[in-house]
């Protein structure tokens, strides 16, 4: 996966971002919504840019669409 950033979202959720050309964040750094964490690089064996994205809850893979929907609902409630 090349350069990988793993972000801890609390409540036993984490997101993984792989295949980054460059990571802008550093280990143990706090990040906020909308912050750039890295730049997208080229995928292995392909000239197109690509990003690996994964969400885990209690170390189990979660459908990212479900997690993103939950985040959108949560942000609507807090605004």
Secondary structure, DSSP 8 states (H G I E B T S, - for coil): --EEEEEE-STTEEEEEEEEEEE-S-TT----TT---EEEEE-TT-SSEE-EEEEEETTEEE-HHHHHHHHHHHHHHH-
